[in-house]
Structure formats: structure tokens, C-alpha cells
Amino acid sequence: MGILDSLLQSAAGAAGNAGQGGGASPDALMGMVGSLLQQQGGLGGLLGTLEKAGLGDAAKSWVGTGENLPVSPDALVNALGGSGQLAQLAQGLGLDGAQVSGLLAKALPMIIDQMTPGGQLPAAQGGQGDLLQAGLKALQGSLFRS
């Protein structure tokens, strides 16, 4: 079991233990990341948003081949325009905003790292939607194996 798989399983278990909607599956959590990427206009849009909010060094480290720099949940919430967007994601999973922001702060660097093999944004042949689908499909195939 990979680190991201463990993280998502732990988050799903925590959601179930909190009694807020019966828990969230790894597929639901990946859907949350997919929704966030779509709301931001894809991977490039999300990285641009993070850069404009002062998290450019961290975001670049996630794309690059070196170590991923951490980002705090609060900084991530601020970068994404406040808690409104995350509240929508949280509601869909039966989690509260603090759980979602904490999960994203831990998982997003790893997910973006996986979506950018070789330290570069992949070329989108069919647009942002295709890039997102291909990235999430690759993540699910490689990270959620039993």
C-alpha cells in the first residue's frame, strides 16, 4: 500500500469514525481532487492560482523531481479563495472543512507529483478535461491497487 493510498484510507476511516456521512471512499476522495482541479481550470490553472497566492515555490516543488515542500491547510484555503470552495467539496464527502483542507494539504503535493512525471506538466492532447481524466485514471490504477 502506497503513502497516498494510506493517507486516503486514513481520511476515509476518520470520516467514518466522525459519524459525518458514513465515511468517504478513496474514489470519493479522488473525486474531490478532480472537482478541485476542474474548479481551478485544470492542473495548470490550479498551479497558477497557488503561485498567485504566494505558494509558487511549494507548487513548483510538487511538479519538480525533488522533494515536495509542504503547505499548511490554512495557506491552501487562502490560496483557493477562502473556505467556500472547500466547503462544497467537504459537503459532498460528509466531512468538515478542516478535515478537507488538512487532507488536501497532505494529498495534493503527492497527487500533483504523480500527475507530473519527469518534473513537467503533461501535454494535454484533448484539453484540460482529458488531462485531468488521464491523470486521475493513472493515479487510481497505480495507487489504489490491493
C-alpha positions in Angstrom: 0.0 0.0 0.0 1.4 3.4 -1.1 1.7 6.5 1.0 -1.2 8.3 -0.8 -3.3 5.1 -0.6 -2.7 5.0 3.2 -3.5 8.7 3.5 -6.7 8.4 1.7 -7.7 5.3 3.6 -7.0 7.0 6.9 -9.0 10.0 5.8 -11.9 7.8 4.8 -11.7 6.0 8.1 -11.6 9.3 10.1 -14.7 10.4 8.2 -16.5 7.2 9.1 -15.4 7.5 12.7 -16.6 11.0 13.0 -20.1 9.8 12.1 -20.5 12.5 9.5 -22.0 10.7 6.5 -20.6 7.2 6.9 -17.1 7.8 5.6 -15.6 8.6 2.3 -14.0 6.0 -0.1 -10.7 6.6 -1.9 -12.7 7.0 -5.1 -14.8 9.8 -3.4 -11.6 11.5 -2.2 -10.1 11.3 -5.7 -13.3 12.8 -7.0 -12.8 15.6 -4.5 -9.4 16.3 -6.0 -10.8 16.0 -9.5 -13.5 18.6 -8.6 -10.9 20.9 -7.2 -8.9 20.7 -10.4 -11.9 21.3 -12.6 -12.9 24.3 -10.5 -9.5 25.7 -11.0 -9.4 25.1 -14.7 -7.2 22.0 -14.6 -3.7 21.4 -13.3 -2.2 24.4 -14.9 -5.0 26.6 -13.5 -4.5 25.2 -10.0 -0.8 25.8 -10.1 -1.3 29.3 -11.4 -3.7 30.0 -8.5 -1.3 28.7 -6.0 1.5 30.8 -7.5 -0.5 34.0 -7.4 -1.3 33.3 -3.7 2.3 33.0 -2.8 2.6 29.2 -2.8 4.6 29.1 -6.0 7.7 27.6 -4.5 5.7 24.8 -2.9 3.7 24.2 -6.1 6.8 24.1 -8.2 8.4 21.6 -5.9 5.4 19.3 -6.4 5.9 19.4 -10.2 9.7 19.1 -10.0 11.6 15.9 -9.4 12.9 16.8 -6.0 11.3 16.7 -2.5 7.7 18.1 -2.2 7.6 21.1 0.0 4.7 21.1 2.5 1.9 23.7 2.6 -0.4 24.4 5.6 -4.1 23.8 5.4 -4.8 27.4 6.1 -2.4 28.6 3.4 -4.1 26.3 0.9 -7.6 27.5 1.9 -6.5 31.1 1.5 -4.9 30.3 -1.9 -8.1 28.7 -3.1 -10.2 31.8 -2.3 -11.4 31.0 1.2 -13.4 28.2 2.7 -16.4 28.4 0.3 -14.9 26.1 -2.4 -13.7 23.6 0.2 -17.0 23.6 2.0 -18.7 22.4 -1.2 -16.1 19.6 -1.5 -16.5 18.7 2.1 -20.2 18.6 2.0 -20.1 16.0 -0.8 -17.9 13.8 1.3 -19.7 14.3 4.6 -16.6 15.9 6.1 -16.0 19.3 7.7 -13.9 22.0 6.0 -10.9 21.5 8.4 -10.8 17.8 7.5 -10.8 18.5 3.8 -8.2 21.3 4.0 -5.9 19.0 6.1 -6.4 16.2 3.6 -5.7 18.3 0.6 -2.6 19.9 2.2 -1.2 16.4 2.6 -2.5 14.7 -0.5 -2.3 17.5 -3.1 1.5 17.6 -3.2 1.6 13.9 -3.8 -1.1 13.9 -6.4 0.4 16.7 -8.4 3.8 15.0 -8.2 2.2 11.8 -9.7 0.4 13.8 -12.4 3.7 15.5 -13.5 6.1 12.7 -14.3 9.6 13.8 -15.1 9.0 17.2 -13.5 6.9 18.6 -16.3 3.2 19.2 -16.9 2.0 16.6 -19.3 0.8 17.9 -22.7 -3.0 17.9 -22.9 -3.9 16.5 -26.3 -7.6 16.9 -25.8 -7.7 19.8 -23.5 -7.8 20.2 -19.7 -10.6 17.7 -19.2 -8.7 14.9 -20.9 -5.5 15.8 -18.9 -7.5 15.6 -15.7 -9.1 12.3 -16.6 -5.8 10.8 -17.7 -4.1 11.9 -14.5 -6.8 10.6 -12.2 -7.0 7.3 -14.1 -3.3 6.8 -13.8 -3.4 7.7 -10.1 -6.3 5.3 -9.4 -4.5 2.5 -11.3 -1.2 2.9 -9.6 -2.2 4.0 -6.1 -5.3 2.0 -5.3 -4.2 -1.5 -6.1 -4.8 -4.0 -3.4 
